[in-house]
Structure formats: C-alpha cells, structure tokens
Amino acid sequence: MAINHWLVKQEPETYAWTTFVKDGGTAWTGIRNFLARNHLRAMQRHDLVLYYHSVSEKQIIGLARVTRTAYLDPTATEGDWSCVDLKPVKPLVAPVTLATIKTDPALREVPLIRHTRLSVMPIAPAQFEYILKLARTTV
C-alpha cells in the first residue's frame, strides 16, 4: 500500500510540537474547513505527516504518522466533521521555514504557498522527500 504525505498546521501557542511529543500523540480535531476535512478523510494509517508551526514561527518542525483513519470529530457540536489520530515520529534536524519554501523553485507548487489558510493538505511525494532532504532528516 502506498504511503501518502500530508502537512498539518498548528499554532505553537495552541499545540506545540513539544506538547505533541510529550502527549505521545493526539486526535487531530477542530478542523472546520470542508477541503481540510476531505483531506483528513483521505488519510490512511501509516501515512506520513509534516508538522508545521504556523503564525509565529512559520516552519515545518517535525514528522508524524497517522495511527487512526478518519472518524467523527468528538469536538463537533454540529455538522459532519472528522478527525484522525496522529503520533510524533521525530523532530526535523533542521526546521524548514516558510521563507525557504517560498524561494525554493523545487517547492513552488507546495499547497502551503497557494492555500495559505488551509490547515491540512497533501504534499506530493517528491516535494515531501525534498523537504526531508532540506531538513537533513530521514524517515
């Protein structure tokens, strides 16, 4: 089965990578955008996920893995919303900044640049591998 690649965004002041690591994983809840919800629903167990600190840091900081596919988001009081479970794999050796992503021609098609408000997005395998290379990190 092919492994898909994703990026999730989170404000470090709300749920930092260090907290995620300390918790040992989390349900990725609270997504209230239809496209992001559909991306959550497309995630499969073992898919790899880049963890991006948004707003104040603007950098990819870690690597995570999907441990449970989409299920009903328990934080949703109305509507048809989903969440997945993620667990941390490892921090990136060298975080990859938004500035680097924006200026690197190999990453010009990364959805992070085109869909700035989207909190869950797919990453093409070649882009994912390139980001890991910039981060001096392997899976």
Secondary structure as a PSIPRED ss2 file (coil, helix, strand):
# PSIPRED VFORMAT (PSIPRED V4.0)

   1 M C   1.000  0.000  0.000
   2 A C   1.000  0.000  0.000
   3 I C   1.000  0.000  0.000
   4 N C   1.000  0.000  0.000
   5 H E   0.000  0.000  1.000
   6 W E   0.000  0.000  1.000
   7 L E   0.000  0.000  1.000
   8 V E   0.000  0.000  1.000
   9 K E   0.000  0.000  1.000
  10 Q E   0.000  0.000  1.000
  11 E C   1.000  0.000  0.000
  12 P H   0.000  1.000  0.000
  13 E H   0.000  1.000  0.000
  14 T H   0.000  1.000  0.000
  15 Y H   0.000  1.000  0.000
  16 A C   1.000  0.000  0.000
  17 W H   0.000  1.000  0.000
  18 T H   0.000  1.000  0.000
  19 T H   0.000  1.000  0.000
  20 F H   0.000  1.000  0.000
  21 V H   0.000  1.000  0.000
  22 K H   0.000  1.000  0.000
  23 D H   0.000  1.000  0.000
  24 G C   1.000  0.000  0.000
  25 G C   1.000  0.000  0.000
  26 T E   0.000  0.000  1.000
  27 A E   0.000  0.000  1.000
  28 W E   0.000  0.000  1.000
  29 T C   1.000  0.000  0.000
  30 G C   1.000  0.000  0.000
  31 I C   1.000  0.000  0.000
  32 R C   1.000  0.000  0.000
  33 N C   1.000  0.000  0.000
  34 F H   0.000  1.000  0.000
  35 L H   0.000  1.000  0.000
  36 A H   0.000  1.000  0.000
  37 R H   0.000  1.000  0.000
  38 N H   0.000  1.000  0.000
  39 H H   0.000  1.000  0.000
  40 L H   0.000  1.000  0.000
  41 R H   0.000  1.000  0.000
  42 A H   0.000  1.000  0.000
  43 M C   1.000  0.000  0.000
  44 Q C   1.000  0.000  0.000
  45 R C   1.000  0.000  0.000
  46 H C   1.000  0.000  0.000
  47 D C   1.000  0.000  0.000
  48 L E   0.000  0.000  1.000
  49 V E   0.000  0.000  1.000
  50 L E   0.000  0.000  1.000
  51 Y E   0.000  0.000  1.000
  52 Y E   0.000  0.000  1.000
  53 H E   0.000  0.000  1.000
  54 S C   1.000  0.000  0.000
  55 V C   1.000  0.000  0.000
  56 S C   1.000  0.000  0.000
  57 E C   1.000  0.000  0.000
  58 K C   1.000  0.000  0.000
  59 Q E   0.000  0.000  1.000
  60 I E   0.000  0.000  1.000
  61 I E   0.000  0.000  1.000
  62 G E   0.000  0.000  1.000
  63 L E   0.000  0.000  1.000
  64 A E   0.000  0.000  1.000
  65 R E   0.000  0.000  1.000
  66 V E   0.000  0.000  1.000
  67 T E   0.000  0.000  1.000
  68 R E   0.000  0.000  1.000
  69 T E   0.000  0.000  1.000
  70 A E   0.000  0.000  1.000
  71 Y E   0.000  0.000  1.000
  72 L E   0.000  0.000  1.000
  73 D C   1.000  0.000  0.000
  74 P C   1.000  0.000  0.000
  75 T C   1.000  0.000  0.000
  76 A C   1.000  0.000  0.000
  77 T C   1.000  0.000  0.000
  78 E C   1.000  0.000  0.000
  79 G C   1.000  0.000  0.000
  80 D C   1.000  0.000  0.000
  81 W C   1.000  0.000  0.000
  82 S E   0.000  0.000  1.000
  83 C E   0.000  0.000  1.000
  84 V E   0.000  0.000  1.000
  85 D E   0.000  0.000  1.000
  86 L E   0.000  0.000  1.000
  87 K E   0.000  0.000  1.000
  88 P E   0.000  0.000  1.000
  89 V E   0.000  0.000  1.000
  90 K E   0.000  0.000  1.000
  91 P E   0.000  0.000  1.000
  92 L E   0.000  0.000  1.000
  93 V E   0.000  0.000  1.000
  94 A E   0.000  0.000  1.000
  95 P E   0.000  0.000  1.000
  96 V E   0.000  0.000  1.000
  97 T E   0.000  0.000  1.000
  98 L H   0.000  1.000  0.000
  99 A H   0.000  1.000  0.000
 100 T H   0.000  1.000  0.000
 101 I H   0.000  1.000  0.000
 102 K H   0.000  1.000  0.000
 103 T H   0.000  1.000  0.000
 104 D C   1.000  0.000  0.000
 105 P H   0.000  1.000  0.000
 106 A H   0.000  1.000  0.000
 107 L H   0.000  1.000  0.000
 108 R C   1.000  0.000  0.000
 109 E C   1.000  0.000  0.000
 110 V C   1.000  0.000  0.000
 111 P H   0.000  1.000  0.000
 112 L H   0.000  1.000  0.000
 113 I H   0.000  1.000  0.000
 114 R H   0.000  1.000  0.000
 115 H C   1.000  0.000  0.000
 116 T C   1.000  0.000  0.000
 117 R C   1.000  0.000  0.000
 118 L C   1.000  0.000  0.000
 119 S C   1.000  0.000  0.000
 120 V E   0.000  0.000  1.000
 121 M E   0.000  0.000  1.000
 122 P E   0.000  0.000  1.000
 123 I C   1.000  0.000  0.000
 124 A C   1.000  0.000  0.000
 125 P H   0.000  1.000  0.000
 126 A H   0.000  1.000  0.000
 127 Q H   0.000  1.000  0.000
 128 F H   0.000  1.000  0.000
 129 E H   0.000  1.000  0.000
 130 Y H   0.000  1.000  0.000
 131 I H   0.000  1.000  0.000
 132 L H   0.000  1.000  0.000
 133 K H   0.000  1.000  0.000
 134 L H   0.000  1.000  0.000
 135 A C   1.000  0.000  0.000
 136 R C   1.000  0.000  0.000
 137 T C   1.000  0.000  0.000
 138 T C   1.000  0.000  0.000
 139 V C   1.000  0.000  0.000
